[in-house]
Amino acid sequence: MPDRLAFWLVVAVASPLTPQRAWLDRLSFIVPAPAASRWLLVADAACVVAIALSSRRPVVAVPLALGLAFVALNVAGMALTDFYLGLVATHLLAGGAALAFARRARWIGAVTLGLALALGALT
């Protein structure tokens, strides 16, 4: 009898958490492997630096942009309730932003977007 009670208590406590995690499981195919994520973070930094270098004051813009990108990465991880999905969102946003705002270095954004999608599907 105590085993059944413990089982139902666990089910009652865990049941509200199940729907919240279900949508994360459906998105797991886009999360790249940890080694690929490290290299994609380097590509994200290159995108942020490319955007900052196209500003009027690149000496001020580069450290400021890298700091804001770090904050955005953490906010995305908290907003999506999973750090790895926040990482994927950061890869896609950094590539898209570089594609839109980096003047001569738009190709960095296109490469980052392609790598994020390819490595998410393959790893």
C-alpha positions as CSV (number, residue, x, y, z in Angstrom):
1,M,0.0,0.0,0.0
2,P,2.7,2.6,0.8
3,D,4.3,1.9,-2.6
4,R,1.1,2.8,-4.4
5,L,0.8,6.0,-2.4
6,A,4.4,7.0,-3.2
7,F,3.8,6.2,-6.9
8,W,0.7,8.5,-7.0
9,L,2.5,11.2,-5.1
10,V,5.3,11.2,-7.7
11,V,2.8,11.2,-10.6
12,A,0.8,14.1,-8.9
13,V,4.0,16.1,-8.5
14,A,5.5,15.4,-11.9
15,S,2.4,15.7,-14.0
16,P,2.4,19.5,-14.2
17,L,6.1,19.4,-15.4
18,T,5.4,16.9,-18.3
19,P,3.7,19.3,-20.7
20,Q,6.4,22.0,-20.2
21,R,9.2,19.6,-21.1
22,A,7.3,17.9,-24.0
23,W,7.9,20.8,-26.4
24,L,11.6,20.8,-25.5
25,D,11.8,17.1,-26.6
26,R,10.3,17.9,-29.9
27,L,12.9,20.6,-30.6
28,S,15.9,18.4,-29.6
29,F,16.7,17.7,-33.3
30,I,18.0,21.3,-33.8
31,V,20.4,21.3,-30.8
32,P,24.0,20.7,-32.0
33,A,26.5,18.6,-30.1
34,P,28.5,20.3,-27.4
35,A,31.7,20.4,-29.5
36,A,29.8,22.0,-32.4
37,S,28.2,24.5,-30.1
38,R,31.6,25.7,-29.0
39,W,32.6,26.4,-32.5
40,L,29.3,28.0,-33.3
41,L,29.9,30.4,-30.3
42,V,33.2,31.4,-32.0
43,A,31.1,32.0,-35.2
44,D,28.6,34.0,-33.2
45,A,31.4,36.2,-31.7
46,A,32.7,36.7,-35.3
47,C,29.2,37.9,-36.3
48,V,28.9,40.3,-33.4
49,V,32.4,41.7,-34.1
50,A,31.5,42.1,-37.8
51,I,28.4,44.1,-36.8
52,A,30.4,46.2,-34.4
53,L,33.1,46.9,-36.9
54,S,30.6,48.4,-39.3
55,S,29.7,51.1,-36.7
56,R,31.1,54.6,-36.5
57,R,33.2,53.9,-33.4
58,P,34.4,50.3,-33.6
59,V,36.8,50.7,-30.7
60,V,33.8,51.2,-28.4
61,A,31.3,49.1,-30.2
62,V,33.3,45.8,-30.2
63,P,33.5,45.3,-26.4
64,L,30.0,46.7,-25.9
65,A,28.6,44.3,-28.6
66,L,30.4,41.3,-27.1
67,G,29.0,42.2,-23.6
68,L,25.5,42.6,-24.9
69,A,25.7,39.3,-26.8
70,F,26.7,37.5,-23.6
71,V,23.8,39.0,-21.8
72,A,21.5,38.1,-24.7
73,L,22.7,34.5,-24.6
74,N,21.9,34.2,-21.0
75,V,18.5,35.9,-21.4
76,A,17.6,33.5,-24.2
77,G,18.6,30.5,-22.1
78,M,16.4,31.7,-19.3
79,A,13.4,32.7,-21.6
80,L,13.4,29.4,-23.4
81,T,13.7,27.4,-20.1
82,D,16.6,25.4,-21.6
83,F,20.1,26.7,-22.0
84,Y,20.8,24.7,-25.1
85,L,17.7,26.0,-26.9
86,G,18.8,29.4,-25.9
87,L,22.1,28.6,-27.5
88,V,20.4,27.6,-30.7
89,A,18.4,30.8,-30.7
90,T,21.5,32.8,-30.2
91,H,23.3,31.1,-33.1
92,L,20.3,31.9,-35.4
93,L,19.9,35.4,-34.1
94,A,23.6,36.3,-34.4
95,G,23.8,34.9,-38.0
96,G,20.6,36.7,-39.0
97,A,21.8,40.0,-37.4
98,A,25.1,39.8,-39.2
99,L,23.3,39.0,-42.4
100,A,21.2,42.1,-42.0
101,F,23.6,44.6,-40.4
102,A,27.2,43.7,-41.2
103,R,27.9,45.7,-44.3
104,R,30.8,44.0,-46.1
105,A,30.9,40.9,-43.9
106,R,27.4,39.7,-44.6
107,W,28.8,36.4,-45.6
108,I,29.8,35.7,-42.0
109,G,26.1,35.7,-41.1
110,A,25.2,33.4,-43.9
111,V,27.9,31.0,-43.0
112,T,26.9,31.0,-39.3
113,L,23.2,30.4,-40.2
114,G,24.2,27.5,-42.5
115,L,26.5,26.0,-40.0
116,A,23.9,26.3,-37.2
117,L,21.3,24.6,-39.2
118,A,23.6,21.9,-40.7
119,L,25.3,21.0,-37.4
120,G,21.9,21.0,-35.6
121,A,20.6,18.5,-38.1
122,L,23.7,16.3,-38.3
123,T,24.9,16.1,-34.7
